[in-house]
Amino acid sequence: MTQEIVTTFWQTSGITGVAIWESNSQLHIFTKRRLSDWEKQAISQIIRNNLQEYVQNPNHSQFTVMGHYAQMYIEFPFPPLIILTQSEVFKPPHIANLQLAIKQDYQQVIAIFEKLVKSELTQSTKKFNIATSIYGNALKSTQEDATIQELVNALNEMTIFCHKYIGQTMTIKHLEKSRPDDNWLSQFQISKSHQIMFIGNPQQKLTTDQKTLMKQWIKNFLEQLSFVLSNLPDMLEKSALTEKQKSLLLR
C-alpha cells in the first residue's frame, strides 16, 4: 500500500520534487532532476530558512527555491512535508495519503523515494548522453561569433538569477560598483526597470578585447557577491545560463 501511495504521488504531473523533515533535523530531498552537491546544499538551506520563518509566521507556507515553487505542509503529528512543483497555482493531490504513509513507516517511504529517483535519473542519463553528442557539435559552431545583443541578453539572464537570491537593489549596486573604468563598458546602461541595455549598435560582433573586458567586469562582480552569498558564483556557473552565455561571461 505504501509503495502505491508514494509511486502515485511521485508520478503526478507537475510535481518536481519533495522534501521530508526528519525528527533528528535531517532533511531528505528528492527531485526528478539530478542535483549537484552545491544545489542540494542551496535547496536545503533555503528550505530550512523558510521552515524557521514559518515558526514565526504560520501564514508563511509558500516560497520559491532554485526555480521550483514550494508549498509547506506542516500538520501535527505529521513530519513537515515540502512539495516542489512547476507552477505556483498547482495543488498536488494525495497529500493526506502521503502524510499518513510517512507517519506510519517513515523509513519505508524514504527508501521508496530513493528507488524512484534512482530509476528516473537512470532514464534521464540515457537521454542526456544521446542529446549531448548532437548539442555539442551545434554549440561549437555558434560560439565563434557573438553580437553585443547576445551579450546583453546574457547579462540580463545573470542579473535575473541574482535577483532571486540577493534582491534587485543589491544586484544592481554590486554590478555598478564592480564595472571597470572603460569607455566601451560605460555604454552598458541599467534602466529604471533594472534591465541592461547597450546604447551603441547592439548588432556589432564582439571583439576579443571586448570579451576580455566583459569577463573582467563579471569576475569583479562575482567576487563581490561571494562575500554576500558564498556559493552564488558556483550556482550561476552550474545552472543559470546557457553554455553560450557562460562562454561570453564566465569562461
N, C-alpha and C positions, 0 to 999 in steps of 0.2 A: 504493500500500500504506500509506504514512504517513497519507494522508488518511483512509483507512478505519479505521486504528487509533485516531487521535485522535478522529474523529467517534463511533465506537462507545463509546469511553471517556466522552466528554462527554455522550452521550445516556443513560448508565446512570442509572437512577432511584436517588435517594439521594445522588448527588454534587452538591454545591452550588458547588464551585469547585476551582481548582488553582493552586499557586504553584510556579514553577520558578526555581531559583537559577543564575544565570549565572556563569561563571568570573571575570568582572570585578566581582563582588559586586553586580550588578544583580539585582533580584528582580522577576520578571514575575508578576502576579497576575491571574487570570481568574475571574470569578464569574458565576453565572446571574442575579444581581440587580444592577441598576445601583448603582454605588457613587459617593458624592460624593468630592471630593478629600480631605477630612478622614478619611473612612472608609478610603480607600486607605492614607493615611499611618499611621493607627492599626493596621490589619491588618499592614502592612509592618513596623512597629516591633515588634509582638508576635511575629511570625514570626522576625524577626532575633534578638530576645531569647531565644527558645526554641532557635534554632539554636546560639547561643552556649552555652546551658545544656547542650545535647546534647554539645558538645565536652568539657565537664567530666564529664558523666554520660551515657554512651551508652544507659542504660536509659530515659532521658527521651525518649520518642518521640511522646507524645500530649499534647495540650493543647486548650483552648478559645479561640476568638477571635471576638469580635463575634457570638455566637450560633451559630457553627459549631463542630463537632468537627473537630480537625485531627490528622492522622497523618503523621509524617515518614518518608520512605523515603530513607535515606542509605546507599548501597551503592557503593563504589568499583568501577569507574571512572565510574559514572553521576553526573550532576549531582544535587544534593539536590532531592527532589520532595516537596511538601507537598500532601496531598489534603484538601479540606474536604468534610464530609458532614453530613447531617441527624441521624445517630444515632451514638452513641459505639460501639455494637457492630457497626456496619456495616463490612464489609471489602470495599472496592472491588475489582472484578475487573480484569483486563487490565493490571495494574501493570507486569509484566515487559515486555510488548509496548510499553507507552508509554515505559518507561525506555530500551529499545533504540532506539526511534524518535528519542528526544531525543538519544541519543549519536550516532546516525548522521547526523542532519540537524537540528540544534538550531533554526536559523533557520526552517526549513520548519514545524516543529511550532509555534513561536511564531506564525507567520503564520496557520496553520490555526485555532489557538485564537482569535486576534483576529477572524477572519472569523466563526467560530461565535458568539462573544459578540455581535458587532455584529448578526447575524441574529436572535439570541434577544431582544436588547434592543429591536429594532425592533418585534417582535411584542408584547412586553410593553407598550411605549409606546401602541400602538393600543388594547390592552385597558384600560390605565390611563385614557386620555382618556375612554372611554365610562363607566367606573366613577366617575370624578371628578365628572361632572355630576350623577349620581344621588346620590352620597355627600354632596356639598356642601350640597344642599338639606336633607337629613336631619340633618346635623350642626348646622346653624344653629338648628333647632328644639329640639335637645337641650341647647344651651349656655345657654339663658335661665335655667333653674332647675337648681340642683345642690344635693345634700344633703351634709351633713358626712361621711356614709359614703362617698360618691363621692370626696371629698377624701382621706379616709383610704386608700382603695384606690389613689389616685394617688400618695400619699406612699410607700406600701409598694412600688409598682412602681418608683419612683425609687430607693429605698434598695437594692432587689434589684439594680438595674442598677449602682449604685455599688459594691456588694459585690464584683462581678466584677473590678473594676479596682483598688480600694484596700483591700478587705477589710472585714469586718463591724465590727471594733473601730474602725477609723479613720472609717468612715462614721458610726457612732453618736456617736462622740466629737465630730465636727465638727457634726453635727446638733444635739446638745445645746448645744454651745458657741455656736452662731450664733442660737439662739432668742431673739427679743426678749422683754423683760420685760412680759408681758401675761397677765391672768387667764384669758382665753379660750384662748390658746395653751398655757397650762400644763395644760389638760385633755387635750392630746395626750400620751399616755404610751407608753413603749417597754418591751415585755415582755422577759423573760429570753431568749426565742427571737428577739429583735430585730424583733418585729412592732409596728407602731404602732397604737395603739388610742385611741379617744376615750371619756372616762369620763362624758360627758354624754349627751344624746339625739342619736344619730348620724343620725336621720331628719329632723332640722330642716333647713330650707332655709338656705343660706348668705346672709348679708347682704353688701352692698357693702363695708362696713368690714372684715368678716371676711376677705373675699377679698383685700383690700389688705394686711392683716396677714400672711396666709399667704405672699403673694408677697414681702413684705419678708423674711420668715424664709428662704425659699428663695433669695432673692438673696444674703443674708448667707452662707448655706451654700455656694453655688456659688462665691462669691468666695474663701472659704477653701480650697475644693477646688482652685481654679485654681492655687494655689501647690504643690499635691501633684502634680497631673496637669493640665497647662495646657489641653489640649483637651477635658477631660471635660465642661465645661458645653456645648460645642458638640455633643459626641456625644449628650448627653442631649436637647438640643433637637431634634436631627435624626432620632433613631431610636428612642429607648427608650419613649416614651409615646404614647398615642393623642392625637388632636387635642384632644379634650375635656379630657384630663388636662393637656396643655400649657396650655390656656386657664385651668385652675384654679391651676397652679403657676408658670407662667413668663410669661404674657402679660397 
